[in-house]
Amino acid sequence: MYRTYLRRELAGRKRQTMIVAAGLAIAIALVIIVSALAAGVRDAQNQALASVYGVGTDLAVTGAAAEPGERGGQRFEFGAEDGTTGDDGSTEVSQSRLSTEPGRSTLEASTVQTATAADGVAAASGALALQNITFGGELPSAPTEQSTQQQGQPEGGAPGGASGGGFGGGSFDLDAISVLGVDADAATVGPLSSATVSDGRSLADSDAGAFVAVVDETYATTNELAVGDSVELGGQEFEIVGIVASASAAADTAADVFIPLDVAQELSGAGDVVSTVYVQAGSAGDITAVQAALASELPDATVSSQSDLAASVSGSLSSASGLITSLGTWLSVIVLAVAVVLAVLFTISGVSRRTREFGTLKAIGWTNGRVVRQVAGESLVQGALGGVIGVVLGVAGALIIDAVHPTVAAGASDTATGMGGMGPGGPAGLDMTASEIVLSAPLDVGIIALAVVLAVAGGSIAGAIGGWRAARLSPAEALRSVA
């Protein structure tokens, strides 16, 4: 009897049912899509951070940013015997310099031992970020006295009596690559821990002091390098023993070339120093305590965590995160509240129009509880229907986002470049300024279930209020309405 009457009443009030269900459906779909996008942005941010932090790296210790006057620049000096002179008198010159990255200070290598000894630290390793610049080109032959006079230039000076040399016009090239000196035995923490070997092997303990290198896969492909080839760094030939690829397709390894840390320190002339110390905590719960302990032990250094770096990620990734977190969440709440209010108003309006019906039912013996159950049951079905439609719309919207594959840009903001000398690429020297990350909208079964619960709850609230209003009707009102 109850189900039959319920079905008949819903079928007889299709317009009200569809309006209430549609309002709740839109709100629920918005909740699902916003939640999926928020999860997608978090995943995108994790991908951006994964390109800076190695797998298992919880903290990074860096030195203070170098003062502008301390950064200096590269100088290339050539002696009279340098270069190769061709038949036309021109001289081919080439020189390779390996030095620490401009704008980045260094830490004493003993910082690694200090970090390792701190309570709660499971492992630590150091890395030295370097830049190899190769200067090469052709110097034209010096002008002779005869050629100078033929050009109308007096001996010993330029036209008009100006002093200075009388030749120029050489052609020169500068080629810069990023180099990272790493602990050869750091397999679980640090830059190489996030990379997989695609050919050859990685660095090993036995490589200490050896001129061997591991090359990033992208750099190797661009320069047509393979295992067994060599690459020149700081005027020294390094044998390529392996090629590595990032563990994530959306992230890059931290440098073009990886070499043993001791070799990097000696060849660059930097001495017994590191640029960054990568720290792995014993457990996730120890990260905050370890960070505080390291900051106390190393007052002149900057100890940053992934959450610190996440706060500095800028570009459209940050904009999308802010939009979804603030506007998206509040919009979902407002739309859901409006949908519930709409359901309540339609239910009360329906009860008012059914005064005669409910009064008559009470006159023939229906109790207040039965009237309330009737109205609540109708609203509950409307809420469930809205929840189902909303889930379908929300899932469809998330799938459309996945199919479109929108991209967001992740870059290091000015805050990041000032985080203890981390430089434009973070602790490993990685350039994040032009990183494009595909945004997805992963679905969470828990969020979908919560959305359905919210829809049913909205219908229940409307039913409870409408039922309370119907229960207050008296049979006398129905009799007066009939008369």
C-alpha positions in Angstrom: 0.0 0.0 0.0 2.7 2.5 1.0 4.9 1.8 -2.1 1.9 1.9 -4.4 0.8 5.3 -3.0 4.3 6.5 -3.1 4.8 5.5 -6.7 1.5 7.1 -7.7 2.2 10.4 -6.0 5.7 10.7 -7.6 4.3 9.9 -11.1 1.6 12.5 -10.6 4.1 15.2 -9.7 6.7 14.6 -12.3 7.5 18.3 -12.7 8.3 18.8 -9.0 10.3 15.5 -8.9 12.4 16.5 -11.9 13.1 20.0 -10.7 14.2 18.8 -7.2 16.2 15.9 -8.7 17.9 18.2 -11.3 18.9 20.7 -8.7 20.5 18.1 -6.5 22.1 16.4 -9.5 23.9 19.6 -10.6 25.2 20.1 -7.1 26.4 16.6 -6.8 28.0 16.6 -10.2 29.9 19.8 -9.3 31.1 18.3 -6.0 32.5 15.2 -7.9 34.2 17.2 -10.6 35.7 19.7 -8.2 37.0 16.9 -6.0 38.4 15.1 -9.0 40.1 18.2 -10.3 41.6 18.9 -6.8 43.0 15.4 -6.8 44.4 16.0 -10.3 46.1 19.2 -9.3 47.6 17.5 -6.3 48.9 14.7 -8.5 50.3 17.3 -11.0 52.1 19.1 -8.1 53.6 15.8 -7.0 54.9 15.3 -10.5 56.4 18.7 -10.5 58.0 18.1 -7.1 59.2 14.6 -8.1 61.4 16.2 -10.8 63.2 18.1 -8.0 63.2 15.5 -5.1 64.4 12.0 -5.5 62.3 9.1 -4.5 62.4 8.8 -0.7 63.9 12.3 -0.3 62.0 14.1 2.5 64.3 17.1 3.1 66.9 19.1 1.3 69.7 21.1 3.0 71.1 24.0 1.0 73.4 26.9 1.6 72.4 30.6 1.5 72.0 32.3 -1.9 75.2 33.9 -3.1 75.3 37.6 -3.1 75.2 39.3 -6.5 78.8 40.5 -6.2 80.0 37.0 -5.3 78.6 35.2 -8.4 81.3 36.3 -10.8 81.5 34.8 -14.2 83.5 32.4 -16.4 86.8 33.6 -17.9 88.5 31.9 -20.7 92.2 32.6 -21.2 94.2 31.5 -24.2 98.0 31.5 -24.4 100.0 32.1 -27.6 100.5 28.4 -28.1 96.8 27.5 -27.6 94.6 26.6 -30.5 95.3 25.2 -34.0 96.3 27.6 -36.9 94.9 26.8 -40.3 96.3 27.5 -43.8 94.5 30.9 -43.9 96.1 32.1 -40.8 93.0 31.7 -38.6 93.2 29.9 -35.3 90.7 27.4 -33.9 90.4 27.6 -30.1 88.4 25.5 -27.7 88.2 25.4 -24.0 85.9 23.6 -21.5 85.4 24.9 -17.9 83.6 23.0 -15.1 82.5 25.2 -12.2 79.8 25.5 -9.6 76.5 26.9 -10.7 76.3 30.7 -10.7 74.3 32.1 -7.8 74.5 29.1 -5.6 76.7 28.8 -2.5 78.1 25.5 -1.2 78.2 23.6 2.1 81.1 21.8 3.7 81.0 18.1 2.8 80.9 17.4 6.5 77.2 18.5 6.4 76.3 15.1 5.0 77.7 13.4 8.2 76.0 15.9 10.4 72.7 15.2 8.7 73.2 11.4 8.9 73.9 11.6 12.6 70.7 13.5 13.4 67.9 11.7 15.2 65.3 10.3 12.9 67.4 10.3 9.8 67.5 7.1 7.8 69.9 8.1 5.1 71.6 11.2 3.6 73.7 12.0 0.6 75.4 15.0 -0.9 75.4 16.4 -4.5 77.4 19.1 -6.1 75.7 21.1 -8.8 78.0 22.2 -11.6 77.9 23.8 -15.0 80.2 22.9 -17.8 80.7 25.6 -20.4 82.6 25.0 -23.6 84.0 28.0 -25.4 85.0 27.4 -29.0 85.4 29.3 -32.2 87.8 30.8 -34.8 90.1 33.7 -34.4 90.9 35.4 -37.7 94.5 36.0 -38.7 96.1 39.2 -37.4 96.3 42.0 -40.1 99.6 42.7 -41.7 101.1 46.2 -42.0 100.5 46.1 -45.8 96.8 45.2 -45.4 96.3 47.9 -42.8 97.7 50.6 -45.1 95.5 49.3 -48.1 92.4 49.7 -46.0 93.3 53.3 -45.3 94.2 52.8 -41.6 97.4 54.4 -40.4 100.0 52.2 -38.8 99.5 51.6 -35.1 95.9 52.8 -34.9 92.4 52.9 -36.3 91.1 55.4 -38.8 90.9 58.9 -37.3 93.9 58.3 -35.0 92.0 56.1 -32.5 94.1 53.6 -30.8 93.2 49.9 -30.6 93.6 46.6 -32.4 93.0 46.3 -36.1 91.2 43.0 -36.4 88.2 41.2 -35.3 85.2 39.4 -36.7 85.8 36.0 -35.1 83.0 33.4 -34.7 82.5 31.8 -31.3 80.1 29.4 -29.7 79.2 28.7 -26.0 77.7 25.4 -25.0 76.5 24.9 -21.4 75.3 21.6 -19.8 74.3 20.8 -16.3 76.5 18.4 -14.3 75.8 16.8 -11.0 78.4 15.2 -8.8 76.6 12.5 -6.7 77.5 10.0 -4.1 78.0 6.8 -6.1 76.5 4.6 -3.4 73.4 6.7 -2.8 70.8 4.3 -4.2 67.9 5.2 -2.0 68.1 8.9 -1.6 69.2 11.7 -3.9 68.8 12.6 -7.6 69.7 9.1 -9.1 67.3 7.4 -6.8 64.4 8.7 -8.9 66.0 7.5 -12.2 66.0 4.1 -13.9 68.9 2.8 -16.0 67.8 2.4 -19.6 71.2 1.3 -20.9 74.5 0.3 -19.3 74.7 0.8 -15.5 74.5 3.4 -12.8 77.4 4.8 -10.8 78.9 2.4 -8.2 81.2 2.6 -5.2 84.1 1.5 -7.4 83.7 4.5 -9.6 85.1 6.8 -6.9 88.0 8.8 -8.5 87.2 7.5 -12.0 86.4 9.6 -15.0 83.1 7.9 -15.8 79.7 9.4 -16.3 76.0 8.6 -16.5 74.0 10.6 -19.0 70.4 11.6 -19.0 68.4 9.8 -21.7 67.1 13.0 -23.3 70.5 14.6 -23.4 72.0 11.4 -24.9 69.3 11.2 -27.6 69.8 14.9 -28.6 73.6 14.5 -28.8 73.5 11.0 -30.2 75.5 9.6 -27.3 75.6 5.9 -26.3 77.2 3.8 -23.7 80.9 3.6 -24.4 81.1 7.0 -25.9 82.8 9.9 -24.1 81.8 13.4 -23.1 84.2 16.2 -22.3 83.9 18.0 -19.0 86.3 20.5 -17.7 88.8 19.5 -20.4 88.7 15.9 -19.3 87.2 13.0 -21.3 84.6 11.0 -19.3 83.5 7.5 -20.4 79.7 7.1 -20.5 78.9 3.9 -18.6 75.2 4.3 -18.4 72.1 6.2 -19.6 69.3 6.9 -17.2 65.6 7.9 -17.6 63.3 9.5 -15.1 61.0 7.3 -13.1 58.1 9.5 -14.2 57.4 10.4 -17.8 56.3 13.9 -16.7 59.6 14.6 -14.9 63.2 15.2 -15.9 66.3 13.9 -14.2 68.2 16.6 -12.3 71.1 17.1 -14.7 72.4 16.3 -18.2 75.4 14.4 -16.8 76.1 12.6 -13.5 79.7 12.0 -12.3 81.2 10.8 -9.0 81.1 13.4 -6.3 84.9 13.3 -5.5 85.8 13.8 -9.2 83.4 16.7 -9.5 84.9 18.4 -6.4 88.4 18.0 -7.7 87.9 18.8 -11.4 85.8 21.9 -10.7 88.3 23.2 -8.0 85.4 23.6 -5.6 87.0 21.6 -2.9 85.4 19.3 -0.3 81.9 20.9 -0.6 78.4 20.0 -1.8 75.5 22.1 -3.1 72.7 20.1 -1.6 72.3 17.4 1.1 69.3 15.1 0.5 67.8 13.6 3.6 65.5 10.7 4.1 63.6 10.5 7.4 63.0 7.2 9.2 59.2 7.7 8.9 56.8 10.3 7.6 56.0 11.3 11.2 59.6 12.2 11.8 59.9 14.7 9.0 58.9 17.8 11.0 61.2 16.8 14.0 64.1 16.1 11.7 63.7 19.4 9.9 63.7 21.2 13.2 66.8 19.3 14.4 68.7 20.0 11.2 67.8 23.6 11.3 69.2 23.8 14.9 72.4 21.8 14.0 73.0 23.9 10.8 71.9 27.5 11.5 73.6 28.9 8.4 71.9 26.4 6.0 68.3 26.2 4.7 66.4 23.0 5.5 63.4 22.7 3.2 60.8 20.0 2.9 58.5 19.0 0.0 55.7 21.0 1.5 58.0 24.1 1.6 58.8 23.7 -2.0 55.1 23.0 -2.9 54.3 26.5 -1.5 56.7 28.0 -4.0 55.4 26.3 -7.2 53.9 29.0 -9.4 52.4 29.3 -12.9 49.1 28.0 -14.0 49.4 25.0 -11.7 49.3 27.3 -8.7 46.4 29.3 -10.3 44.5 26.1 -10.9 45.1 24.9 -7.4 43.9 28.2 -5.9 40.9 28.3 -8.1 39.7 24.8 -7.3 40.5 25.1 -3.6 38.7 28.4 -3.0 36.3 29.2 -5.8 35.5 25.6 -6.7 34.9 24.4 -3.1 32.7 27.4 -2.2 30.8 27.2 -5.4 30.1 23.5 -4.7 28.9 24.4 -1.2 26.7 27.2 -2.4 25.1 25.2 -5.2 24.5 22.3 -2.8 22.9 24.6 -0.2 20.7 26.2 -2.9 19.6 22.8 -4.2 18.6 21.7 -0.7 16.7 24.9 -0.1 15.0 24.5 -3.4 14.0 21.0 -2.5 12.6 22.2 0.9 10.6 25.0 -0.8 9.2 22.7 -3.4 8.3 20.1 -0.8 6.5 22.7 1.4 4.8 24.1 -1.6 3.6 20.7 -2.6 2.3 20.0 1.0 0.4 23.3 0.9 -1.3 22.3 -2.4 -2.2 18.9 -0.9 -3.9 20.3 2.2 -7.2 18.6 1.2 -5.5 15.3 0.5 -3.6 15.1 3.7 -6.5 16.3 5.8 -8.8 13.7 4.2 -6.2 10.9 4.8 -6.0 11.9 8.4 -9.8 12.0 8.7 -10.0 8.4 7.5 -7.4 7.2 10.0 -3.9 8.1 8.8 -1.6 8.9 11.7 0.8 11.9 11.8 3.7 9.4 11.6 2.3 7.8 8.4 1.8 11.2 6.8 5.4 12.2 7.7 6.7 8.9 6.3 4.8 9.5 3.1 6.2 13.0 2.5 9.7 12.0 3.6 9.6 8.9 1.3 8.7 11.0 -1.7 11.6 13.5 -0.9 14.0 10.7 -0.2 13.3 9.1 -3.6 13.7 12.6 -5.3 17.1 13.0 -3.5 18.3 9.5 -4.5 17.3 10.1 -8.1 19.2 13.4 -8.1 22.2 11.6 -6.6 22.2 9.0 -9.3 21.9 11.6 -12.1 24.6 13.7 -10.4 27.0 10.8 -10.2 26.5 10.1 -13.9 27.1 13.7 -14.8 30.1 14.0 -12.5 31.8 10.9 -13.7 31.1 12.0 -17.3 32.7 15.4 -16.6 35.8 13.8 -15.1 36.1 11.4 -18.0 35.9 14.3 -20.4 38.7 16.1 -18.6 40.9 13.0 -18.8 40.1 12.7 -22.6 40.9 16.4 -23.3 44.3 16.1 -21.4 44.6 19.8 -20.4 48.1 20.9 -19.5 49.3 23.3 -16.7 52.6 25.0 -16.3 54.7 24.5 -13.2 57.5 26.8 -12.4 59.7 27.9 -9.5 58.6 31.3 -8.2 60.8 34.0 -6.8 60.3 32.4 -3.4 61.8 29.2 -4.7 64.8 30.8 -6.2 65.6 32.4 -2.9 65.2 29.3 -0.8 68.7 29.0 0.5 70.4 29.2 -2.8 68.4 26.5 -4.4 68.5 28.4 -7.6 66.0 28.4 -10.4 65.9 24.6 -10.5 65.5 23.8 -6.8 67.9 21.7 -4.8 69.1 19.6 -7.7 69.5 22.5 -10.1 66.5 21.4 -12.2 64.9 24.1 -14.3 61.1 24.0 -13.6 60.3 27.3 -15.3 58.9 25.6 -18.5 57.5 22.4 -17.2 54.2 21.3 -18.8 52.2 18.8 -16.8 49.1 17.0 -18.0 46.2 17.6 -15.7 43.9 14.6 -14.9 40.7 14.2 -12.9 41.0 10.9 -11.0 37.8 9.6 -9.5 37.5 8.6 -5.8 34.9 6.0 -4.9 34.7 7.6 -1.5 33.8 11.0 -2.9 31.2 9.4 -5.2 29.6 7.6 -2.2 29.7 10.9 -0.2 28.0 12.7 -3.1 25.2 10.2 -3.0 24.9 10.5 0.7 24.7 14.3 0.4 21.9 14.0 -2.2 19.9 11.6 0.0 20.6 13.8 3.0 19.3 16.8 1.1 16.1 14.9 0.2 15.7 13.8 3.8 16.0 17.3 5.1 13.3 18.5 2.6 11.1 15.5 3.5 11.5 16.1 7.2 10.5 19.7 7.0 7.7 19.0 4.5 6.5 16.1 6.6 6.4 18.2 9.8 4.4 20.8 7.9 1.9 18.1 6.7 1.6 16.6 10.2 0.3 19.9 11.5 -2.7 19.8 9.2 -6.0 18.9 10.8 -9.0 17.0 9.3 -11.2 20.0 9.9 -9.2 22.0 7.3 -9.8 19.3 4.8 -13.5 19.3 5.5 -13.8 23.1 5.2 -11.8 22.9 1.9 -14.3 20.2 0.5 -17.3 22.3 1.7 
